[in-house]
Amino acid sequence: MSLKRLLAQAAWVLGVTCGGGAAFAQEVIGEPKPDQLGLQPPVTALAEELDWIHNAILTPIIFVIAIFVMLLLLYVMYRFNAKRNPVPSKVTHNTMLEIAWTGIPVLILVLIAIPSFRLLYNQLEIPKPDMTIKAIGHQWYWSYVYPDNGNFTFDARMVTAEDAVAKEKNVIRLLDTDEEVVLPVGKNIRIQITSEDVIHSWTIPSFGVKHDATPGRVNESWFNIEKPGIYYGQCSELCGVQHAYMPIKVRAVTPEEFDAWVKEAQGKFDKLDAPAASAAPTSTDGSSALASATQVQTAN
């Protein structure tokens, strides 16, 4: 590690300890809790809409169908067992019944589809972004680039139990990372997602974001975080033997705290040289280029 980065890290720790101690008291969302039930608390408009569809539409429909099928099975077991029906019926067709068991599922799917299509549109129709970040999946860690804030880059790897003991840190098993993604609240944030090797998936449930990271292709999404806190996610696409060890940790802070962090990060992390336009894969709409994942390397 260079002297410049060592001094920058020391300054960051000192600044947070002395002037930003409240950051350590931020609400932590995404870690397992006793008696936990349901989805993670939503903190974006997308996640709130997704949460509503799950709680107000999908769960009641699933519950009603499960109860109906259970009652139907119990009735069939009672009414049509061999003791009560020694001579079984030979009826093979019932027009009204066949229309019902075709038409009712179609109506249920239409009921689900209407709000689902609206949510899909809102997820993919990206508003004018206030900033852009880039996430690159590797086996088995994530790299991040902040192109609008100095184009610096860093790797975020899971903190192992051995590292936690060595650093005397109180970490959340399988979720904490050695570097955090720091983002401001109240801003439209566009995220561009790709991969260096195999397919991964960048997922933060509280943001309502889950997009595959595909080699040679850039997927885009967006979110606007409503409140400060620490948010966790994990790679959600089977990507190899250490798939379970690719956590995602995001710390959402106020815009003022974010600006202060960016100044520290510009000295702490390496800067990524801009690639030639012809060498970078383009997004699905061809509007932006992403640096090749092979160039996203950090001198740790």
Solvent accessible surface area in square Angstrom, and as a share of the most:
residue,aa,sasa,rsa
1,M,129,0.58
2,S,58,0.38
3,L,125,0.62
4,K,140,0.59
5,R,16,0.06
6,L,96,0.48
7,L,109,0.54
8,A,16,0.12
9,Q,46,0.20
10,A,60,0.46
11,A,48,0.38
12,W,63,0.22
13,V,92,0.53
14,L,114,0.57
15,G,42,0.40
16,V,21,0.12
17,T,89,0.52
18,C,101,0.61
19,G,73,0.70
20,G,22,0.21
21,G,38,0.36
22,A,79,0.61
23,A,18,0.14
24,F,138,0.57
25,A,88,0.68
26,Q,29,0.13
27,E,90,0.40
28,V,39,0.22
29,I,5,0.03
30,G,14,0.13
31,E,45,0.20
32,P,106,0.66
33,K,100,0.42
34,P,125,0.79
35,D,151,0.78
36,Q,90,0.40
37,L,172,0.86
38,G,53,0.51
39,L,82,0.41
40,Q,34,0.15
41,P,69,0.43
42,P,43,0.27
43,V,2,0.01
44,T,1,0.00
45,A,63,0.49
46,L,5,0.02
47,A,4,0.03
48,E,78,0.35
49,E,33,0.15
50,L,64,0.32
51,D,29,0.15
52,W,128,0.45
53,I,10,0.05
54,H,59,0.27
55,N,81,0.41
56,A,48,0.37
57,I,20,0.10
58,L,56,0.28
59,T,64,0.37
60,P,58,0.36
61,I,27,0.14
62,I,113,0.58
63,F,131,0.55
64,V,96,0.55
65,I,78,0.39
66,A,57,0.44
67,I,66,0.33
68,F,124,0.52
69,V,67,0.39
70,M,97,0.43
71,L,101,0.50
72,L,84,0.42
73,L,104,0.52
74,L,96,0.48
75,Y,115,0.44
76,V,64,0.37
77,M,128,0.57
78,Y,134,0.51
79,R,93,0.34
80,F,112,0.47
81,N,52,0.26
82,A,86,0.67
83,K,184,0.78
84,R,120,0.44
85,N,39,0.20
86,P,111,0.70
87,V,124,0.71
88,P,95,0.60
89,S,90,0.58
90,K,185,0.78
91,V,118,0.68
92,T,112,0.65
93,H,143,0.64
94,N,79,0.40
95,T,97,0.56
96,M,142,0.63
97,L,94,0.47
98,E,59,0.27
99,I,105,0.53
100,A,39,0.30
101,W,154,0.54
102,T,81,0.47
103,G,28,0.27
104,I,101,0.51
105,P,60,0.38
106,V,78,0.45
107,L,124,0.62
108,I,45,0.23
109,L,117,0.58
110,V,75,0.43
111,L,99,0.49
112,I,39,0.20
113,A,27,0.21
114,I,111,0.56
115,P,10,0.06
116,S,29,0.19
117,F,137,0.57
118,R,115,0.42
119,L,16,0.08
120,L,91,0.45
121,Y,136,0.52
122,N,48,0.24
123,Q,28,0.12
124,L,113,0.56
125,E,97,0.44
126,I,45,0.23
127,P,48,0.30
128,K,179,0.76
129,P,44,0.28
130,D,87,0.45
131,M,11,0.05
132,T,7,0.04
133,I,0,0.00
134,K,22,0.09
135,A,0,0.00
136,I,0,0.00
137,G,0,0.00
138,H,3,0.01
139,Q,69,0.31
140,W,63,0.22
141,Y,28,0.11
142,W,0,0.00
143,S,0,0.00
144,Y,2,0.01
145,V,1,0.00
146,Y,0,0.00
147,P,39,0.25
148,D,85,0.44
149,N,30,0.15
150,G,36,0.34
151,N,27,0.14
152,F,3,0.01
153,T,1,0.01
154,F,1,0.00
155,D,7,0.04
156,A,5,0.04
157,R,100,0.36
158,M,35,0.16
159,V,10,0.06
160,T,51,0.29
161,A,70,0.55
162,E,126,0.57
163,D,59,0.30
164,A,10,0.08
165,V,117,0.67
166,A,83,0.65
167,K,113,0.48
168,E,158,0.71
169,K,93,0.39
170,N,156,0.80
171,V,33,0.19
172,I,39,0.20
173,R,187,0.68
174,L,46,0.23
175,L,14,0.07
176,D,11,0.06
177,T,5,0.03
178,D,63,0.33
179,E,32,0.14
180,E,37,0.17
181,V,1,0.00
182,V,3,0.02
183,L,0,0.00
184,P,4,0.03
185,V,21,0.12
186,G,53,0.51
187,K,73,0.31
188,N,37,0.19
189,I,0,0.00
190,R,53,0.19
191,I,0,0.00
192,Q,3,0.01
193,I,0,0.00
194,T,5,0.03
195,S,5,0.03
196,E,62,0.28
197,D,52,0.27
198,V,55,0.32
199,I,77,0.39
200,H,0,0.00
201,S,0,0.00
202,W,0,0.00
203,T,15,0.08
204,I,0,0.00
205,P,60,0.38
206,S,0,0.00
207,F,0,0.00
208,G,7,0.06
209,V,3,0.02
210,K,115,0.49
211,H,35,0.16
212,D,52,0.27
213,A,0,0.00
214,T,33,0.19
215,P,52,0.33
216,G,65,0.63
217,R,124,0.45
218,V,1,0.00
219,N,26,0.13
220,E,20,0.09
221,S,1,0.01
222,W,32,0.11
223,F,0,0.00
224,N,41,0.21
225,I,0,0.00
226,E,95,0.43
227,K,82,0.35
228,P,58,0.36
229,G,0,0.00
230,I,11,0.06
231,Y,0,0.00
232,Y,5,0.02
233,G,5,0.05
234,Q,72,0.32
235,C,7,0.04
236,S,46,0.29
237,E,60,0.27
238,L,148,0.73
239,C,7,0.04
240,G,34,0.32
241,V,134,0.77
242,Q,81,0.36
243,H,43,0.19
244,A,56,0.43
245,Y,89,0.34
246,M,1,0.01
247,P,3,0.02
248,I,1,0.01
249,K,22,0.09
250,V,0,0.00
251,R,24,0.09
252,A,0,0.00
253,V,8,0.04
254,T,46,0.27
255,P,45,0.29
256,E,127,0.57
257,E,76,0.34
258,F,9,0.04
259,D,81,0.42
260,A,54,0.42
261,W,16,0.06
262,V,12,0.07
263,K,153,0.65
264,E,56,0.25
265,A,1,0.01
266,Q,89,0.39
267,G,21,0.21
268,K,21,0.09
269,F,13,0.05
270,D,45,0.24
271,K,148,0.63
272,L,14,0.07
273,D,114,0.59
274,A,89,0.69
275,P,41,0.26
276,A,66,0.51
277,A,89,0.69
278,S,114,0.74
279,A,67,0.52
280,A,10,0.08
281,P,37,0.23
282,T,80,0.46
283,S,6,0.04
284,T,82,0.47
285,D,101,0.52
286,G,51,0.49
287,S,75,0.48
288,S,25,0.16
289,A,47,0.36
290,L,1,0.00
291,A,5,0.04
292,S,34,0.22
293,A,10,0.08
294,T,89,0.52
295,Q,81,0.36
296,V,1,0.01
297,Q,98,0.44
298,T,18,0.10
299,A,68,0.53
300,N,110,0.56
